[in-house]
Amino acid sequence: MLIHSASQLLTLAGDPQRGRELGRLGLIEDGAVLIRDEKIVAVGKTADLRAAYPSEPRLDADGCVVMPGFVDPHTHLVWGGDRAAEFEMKLAGTPYLDILAAGGGILSTVRQTRTASIETLVAQARPRLLRMFAHGTTTVEAKTGYGLQTATELRQLKALLLLEDESRIDIAPTFLGAHAIPPEFQDDPQGYTDLVCETMLPIVRQWWETHAPGRRLPFVDVFCENKAFNLAQSRQILEKARRLGFPLKIHADEFDNLGGASLAVELGAVSADHLVKTSDADIRALGRSETVAVALPCTPFGLAECEYTPARKLIEADAILALATDCNPGTAWNESMQFVIALACRMMKLTPAQAIAAATINAAHAIRMANKVGSLEPGKQADLLILSVPDYRHLGYRFGTNLVRQVIKKGRVYSVDVGYYRTA
Amino acid sequence: MLIHSASQLLTLAGDPQRGRELGRLGLIEDGAVLIRDEKIVAVGKTADLRAAYPSEPRLDADGCVVMPGFVDPHTHLVWGGDRAAEFEMKLAGTPYLDILAAGGGILSTVRQTRTASIETLVAQARPRLLRMFAHGTTTVEAKTGYGLQTATELRQLKALLLLEDESRIDIAPTFLGAHAIPPEFQDDPQGYTDLVCETMLPIVRQWWETHAPGRRLPFVDVFCENKAFNLAQSRQILEKARRLGFPLKIHADEFDNLGGASLAVELGAVSADHLVKTSDADIRALGRSETVAVALPCTPFGLAECEYTPARKLIEADAILALATDCNPGTAWNESMQFVIALACRMMKLTPAQAIAAATINAAHAIRMANKVGSLEPGKQADLLILSVPDYRHLGYRFGTNLVRQVIKKGRVYSVDVGYYRTA
């Protein structure tokens, strides 16, 4: 199939976009892309591809922007229940300690996830996953971490495998057993850390080999923060995971700078995520590394905080910057990478071109899937978007709605109806 | 038709919600609403209405929230072109004066609107109007103000009448000839003020009687700010408009406190809008008046500014608070009242219930249409939403996407597909 007459075809072709290279869109005016089965075969000018493939079935982009599907490299897709009541309590002025006493906070989600069956977890995550897809996300990373006990963590992993099977969306799974200290270990974080290392990680490895044979191991991630896992505990978990062969990620510096970003660099983690309170030294370390810096602007937005990831500093330090939703039930229930781009432009002062690169090719590198997705290049998966806009800069400029017209995933076309139609 | 089994039916019934009354949802659990033709006939418990109307055709709300359609009482719906390139220039660090020198800013939209035909204006506004509708806005105020010359201002008014005719959406039009000083009058703002008063307002009145016979006159609005119309000029325009019988609105205190809010109160304006820099004295004046205070949180968000309308102060002062998108091509291209609610909760510290009331019944009062829309009460228009959530607090809590499942406008049902479907 030849998708043609894109006002702007953004290929995002090439290497990860490091530092000031960020924003290299590979823009082809009046562009076209040839896809066959699940793959991209050729990219170029409409006139050239029409001439070269005269009898190919055609899909007219009608002067819209065509670009790679978004890659969302940090989400907590699978959880039980919601925390809408807690959101209202906070706004009505209820003190946070009272909310915790009323069973609120992350442990509320842990409770609701532990008591949910696998069917319930899948049923509740499904509309979120489809909502992501409708907003143009064709590949998504998704974490466990609301079980904080082996059985529920494995149930979350299983839910991710089932969701990937039933959809056409690629899901990169991450084991985040070290997301918080579970209620059973409130007074013994080291005891839980040891449990993660000595019991959970080996079990996850074995479980994975049984349930996802031949498939790359999931990432292992840890929440390195004052009220979660300190730097030594984070190191203990990540080093153990590395010995078992897991690729690594880290939640670092969302609220406090504990040195998690430099730890990530030292251990060769694939990404370090959040990075709001990151020190200049840690930023320099990221800039000299292959560890992708993943900014999650929905989190400060969700919390109505003013401080965001210092993206310009990361760029100046030559880091590889990516963007993600952090979709989760506590701080940021948002499925749309378009909204992440709108925030990144305003709050982190990225240009639309930079934010787009951070949400596609660099995001693919943040989950080690850039060999398959994140750009429009021959041989890559045919994951692309037709946006209902004539210029890529409408991403960022406009906010609060969905600019996707069609999602093409592995060569199949899905229409997104942002309008309305009469049913009765 | 009986819409039944709403987990929560929000009626918003009753008077405008002043001061601390804001947030009175009129919530009926397991609620139902009976509609016939274009009107609401009855509201109550599912069991009661089912028993009373056993043979009525039914629409199952499936445990979702049902509520009135949103009323968006401040938009600039009709304009020509866009300013996406200017958005990128600003982020890339281009000084604002250079952007102006390159033809940017509001006068760029004026230029693109002046050169657009009526067909172009309608064609460009249509997807915005449909996008609003898909996000649950069933009644919208819309302003002229990108002509700044009689012919183009009338063309914008005409476009609004055509858009209302072709859609089922109620549009409350506003003449905003005094939106900015046009290029021809850059050195003579008083000359333009006189032109608005002596020429444009009488022509608009006459034009309206010819083109919309029998219909209520549009609002007349003025942009009372340092770089637009000063307080004396704003007064001159509004007093003249009042003498001609127009109902009044004002843009006040977006950037500077010139006293526009108190002027609005003094002249009995229907609303005063923006209100970011409003003084305590002006807030007290609003609190003692019937003038609705319309907050536009997308504007500071769009500009990445931290200061929002002091909603809590307005509530304490007993004002009638409403919310609107301010949808416009310069600072806030967003069509979704749901996103306005998400901002209002976080940045203005409204609860979801308060924000919902401000976006429905109070917003209807801000455009004097509360006799017809803004709440679910027998005799009112059947304008309502079925949201794909079980609890109203998901509005505000979640952000960046569209939670509407169905829009019912004047009794007709429209489905909004937030998911996707395969087309090829």
Interface residues (C-beta under 8 A of the other chain):
Chain A: M1 L59 D82 R83 A84 A85 F87 E88 L91 A92 P127 L130 R131 F133 A134 H135 C298 F301 G302 L303 A304 C306 W333 N334 E335 S336 Q338 F339 C345 R346 M347 K349 L350 T351 P352 A353 S388 D391 R393 H394 G396 Y397 R398 F399 G400 T401 N402 Q406 V407 R412 V413 Y414 S415 V416 D417 V418 G419 Y420 Y421 R422 T423 A424
Chain B: M1 L59 D82 R83 A84 A85 F87 E88 L91 A92 P127 L130 R131 F133 A134 H135 C298 F301 G302 L303 A304 C306 W333 N334 E335 S336 Q338 F339 C345 R346 M347 K349 L350 T351 P352 A353 S388 D391 R393 H394 G396 Y397 R398 F399 G400 T401 N402 Q406 V407 R412 V413 Y414 S415 V416 D417 V418 G419 Y420 Y421 R422 T423 A424
